[in-house]
Amino acid sequence: MKKLKKILLSIGIGLVALIVITVIVVSFFLGFIVKTGIETVGPKIIQVPIKVDSVSLSALTGSAKIKGLVIGNPEGYKTPQAISVGSAAVGVNLLSVLSDKIVVRSVRIEALEITFEGNPFGKNNLRKIMDNVNAVAKGGAASSTNAPAQAGKKPARKYEVDDFLITGAKVHAGMGGKEMTLPLPLIHLTDLGKGNDGLTATDLTRHVLDAITTATLNAVGSAFTDIGKSAGKLGKETGKTIGEGANKITKGIGNLFGK
């Protein structure tokens, strides 16, 4: 009897070990698949390169950690990247992975940095990327994520994101020959794709990128306006000083000839 218990215990321990190893292996390969998906599908949507350092995924908890995500710049811009993300924590409803709509419980992004190039009131790198996404959404560029379902094929996967939060973001921008780093306010989106329909990957990207672009343009635009006001004020003060100096010189000359 004791011998049987030992055998059963050994079998039980072996099964647990096998399950743990399987979960680790599956998580590793799923992380690799997610990383490959981001670097392959993402550029089709935004039309610029995307690179990711690593994706770690827990199949047991439905959570993922993305590190070192870098979004490149469109052609014609000098800096190698437009947006970089230090880390992103993602929580997914595991049961939804088997359905037509994946439900993402939360996304938390930290250390997001934007390198802004261009005019905040005109052409710039973020607006160009936004134009790319809008073109894909309207069918102006090929994207398998937005393509209508063909005969015999399942419709494109939809997504729902219940809570999307970006904290501690900042933007680097060059103004007046100087590099400035500006903080961005908290960006918080909720209930994206809520309901039966959900959002395509392209539409989800458009919502998030629009929020980031709007916050960036507001921050850079305000700084740009403040610099303009300061320059205008400085010009007025300089003009006033020059005028006062000219009046003194004229008065002095008058006094000289009046003697």
C-alpha positions in Angstrom: 0.0 0.0 0.0 2.8 2.4 1.0 4.6 1.4 -2.2 1.5 2.3 -4.3 1.2 5.6 -2.6 4.9 6.4 -3.4 4.3 5.4 -7.0 1.2 7.6 -7.2 3.0 10.5 -5.6 5.9 10.2 -8.0 3.4 10.1 -10.9 1.6 13.2 -9.5 4.9 15.1 -9.1 6.0 14.1 -12.6 2.7 15.3 -14.1 2.9 18.6 -12.3 6.5 19.1 -13.5 5.4 18.2 -17.0 2.6 20.7 -16.9 4.9 23.5 -15.6 7.4 22.7 -18.3 4.7 22.7 -20.9 3.3 26.0 -19.8 6.8 27.6 -19.8 7.6 26.2 -23.3 4.2 27.3 -24.6 4.6 30.8 -23.0 8.0 31.1 -24.6 6.8 30.2 -28.1 3.7 32.3 -27.7 5.9 35.3 -26.7 7.9 34.7 -29.9 4.8 34.5 -32.0 3.4 37.8 -30.5 6.8 39.5 -31.0 6.9 38.3 -34.7 3.3 39.4 -35.1 4.0 42.9 -33.8 7.0 43.3 -36.1 5.1 41.9 -39.1 1.6 43.2 -38.9 2.3 46.5 -37.2 4.3 48.0 -40.2 1.5 47.1 -42.5 -0.8 49.4 -40.5 1.5 52.3 -39.8 3.8 52.0 -42.9 7.0 52.4 -40.8 9.3 49.8 -39.2 8.6 48.4 -35.8 11.0 46.5 -33.6 10.5 44.8 -30.2 13.3 43.7 -27.9 11.3 41.0 -26.1 7.8 39.7 -25.3 7.3 37.5 -22.2 3.9 35.9 -21.8 2.2 33.9 -19.0 -0.3 31.4 -20.4 -1.6 30.8 -16.9 -2.5 34.4 -16.0 -3.1 35.8 -19.5 -0.6 38.5 -19.0 2.2 39.7 -21.2 5.2 42.1 -20.9 6.5 43.9 -23.9 9.9 45.6 -23.7 11.8 47.9 -26.0 9.1 48.6 -28.6 10.4 51.1 -31.2 8.4 52.7 -34.0 10.5 54.2 -36.8 10.0 57.4 -38.7 8.5 57.9 -42.1 10.7 58.6 -45.1 12.0 62.2 -45.2 12.6 62.5 -41.4 16.0 62.5 -39.9 15.8 60.8 -36.6 15.6 57.0 -36.6 12.5 56.7 -34.4 9.3 58.5 -33.8 8.0 56.6 -30.7 9.7 54.2 -28.2 8.1 52.3 -25.3 10.2 51.2 -22.4 7.7 48.6 -21.2 4.0 47.7 -21.7 2.1 45.3 -19.4 -1.0 43.6 -21.1 -3.7 41.6 -19.4 -5.9 39.4 -21.6 -9.1 37.5 -21.0 -7.9 34.0 -21.8 -11.3 32.6 -22.8 -11.7 35.4 -25.4 -8.6 34.1 -27.3 -10.8 31.3 -28.6 -13.5 33.7 -29.8 -13.7 36.1 -32.8 -13.0 39.0 -30.4 -10.1 39.1 -28.1 -10.8 41.0 -24.9 -7.8 42.9 -23.4 -8.5 43.7 -19.8 -5.8 46.3 -19.5 -2.7 47.9 -21.1 -0.2 49.8 -19.0 2.5 51.7 -20.9 5.5 53.2 -19.1 8.5 55.2 -20.3 6.9 56.2 -23.6 9.1 58.7 -25.5 8.3 60.6 -28.6 10.8 62.3 -31.0 8.9 65.0 -32.7 10.0 66.4 -36.0 8.3 69.1 -38.0 5.8 71.9 -37.4 3.1 71.3 -34.7 0.7 73.4 -36.8 1.6 71.8 -40.2 3.5 68.8 -41.4 5.3 66.5 -38.9 6.3 62.9 -38.4 3.3 62.0 -36.2 0.8 63.4 -38.5 2.4 61.5 -41.4 2.1 58.2 -39.5 -1.5 59.0 -38.6 -2.2 59.6 -42.3 -0.8 56.2 -43.1 -3.1 54.5 -40.6 -6.1 56.4 -41.9 -5.2 55.4 -45.4 -5.1 51.7 -44.4 -8.4 52.1 -42.4 -10.1 53.5 -45.5 -8.7 50.8 -47.8 -6.1 53.1 -49.3 -3.3 50.5 -48.6 -3.3 46.8 -48.4 -3.6 45.2 -44.9 -4.6 41.7 -44.0 -5.8 43.0 -40.7 -8.5 45.1 -42.4 -9.3 43.0 -45.4 -12.9 41.8 -45.8 -13.5 38.1 -45.2 -13.1 36.1 -48.4 -15.0 33.0 -49.3 -14.0 30.1 -47.1 -12.0 32.3 -44.7 -12.8 33.6 -41.3 -13.4 37.3 -40.8 -10.6 39.4 -39.3 -10.1 39.2 -35.6 -11.6 42.0 -33.6 -10.4 43.5 -30.3 -11.7 45.1 -27.2 -9.5 47.0 -24.8 -11.3 47.9 -21.5 -8.5 50.1 -20.0 -5.6 51.7 -21.8 -3.2 53.9 -19.7 0.0 55.7 -20.6 1.9 57.4 -17.8 5.2 59.3 -17.6 5.3 60.0 -21.3 7.5 62.8 -22.7 8.3 64.3 -26.1 11.7 65.5 -27.4 11.4 68.4 -29.9 13.8 70.8 -31.5 12.7 74.5 -31.4 14.7 77.6 -32.1 17.9 75.6 -32.5 17.4 74.0 -29.1 16.3 70.6 -28.0 13.5 70.6 -25.5 12.0 67.7 -23.5 8.3 68.2 -22.6 6.2 66.1 -20.3 2.9 64.7 -21.6 -0.2 64.4 -19.5 -1.6 61.1 -18.5 -3.4 59.4 -21.5 -6.3 57.2 -20.5 -8.7 55.4 -22.9 -11.5 53.1 -21.8 -14.0 50.8 -23.5 -12.3 50.7 -26.8 -14.3 48.3 -29.0 -16.8 47.6 -26.3 -19.9 45.8 -27.5 -20.4 42.9 -30.0 -18.5 44.3 -32.9 -15.1 45.2 -31.5 -12.4 47.0 -33.4 -10.0 45.8 -36.1 -6.2 46.0 -35.3 -6.1 49.1 -37.6 -8.9 50.9 -35.9 -7.5 50.1 -32.5 -4.1 51.5 -33.6 -5.8 54.6 -34.9 -7.6 55.3 -31.6 -4.4 55.0 -29.6 -2.1 56.8 -32.0 -4.7 59.7 -32.3 -4.6 60.2 -28.5 -0.8 60.2 -28.5 -0.6 62.5 -31.5 -3.1 65.0 -30.0 -1.3 65.1 -26.6 2.0 65.6 -28.3 0.8 68.4 -30.7 -0.9 70.2 -27.8 2.4 70.1 -25.7 4.7 71.1 -28.6 2.3 73.7 -29.9 2.0 75.4 -26.5 5.7 75.5 -26.1 6.1 76.8 -29.6 3.6 79.5 -29.0 5.2 80.5 -25.7 8.6 80.8 -27.4 7.0 83.0 -30.0 5.4 85.2 -27.4 8.7 85.5 -25.5 10.5 86.4 -28.7 7.9 89.0 -29.5 8.1 90.5 -26.0 11.9 90.6 -26.3 11.6 92.4 -29.7 9.3 95.0 -28.2 11.7 95.6 -25.2 14.7 95.8 -27.5 12.8 98.3 -29.7 11.8 100.3 -26.7 15.4 100.4 -25.5 16.8 101.4 -28.9 14.1 104.1 -29.1 15.0 105.5 -25.7 18.6 105.4 -26.6 18.0 107.3 -29.9 16.0 110.0 -28.1 18.8 110.5 -25.6 21.4 110.8 -28.4 19.1 113.3 -30.3 18.6 115.3 -27.2 22.3 115.3 -26.5 23.1 116.5 -30.0 20.5 119.3 -29.6 22.0 120.4 -26.3 25.5 120.3 -27.9 24.4 122.7 -30.8 22.4 124.8 -28.5 25.4 125.8 -26.5 
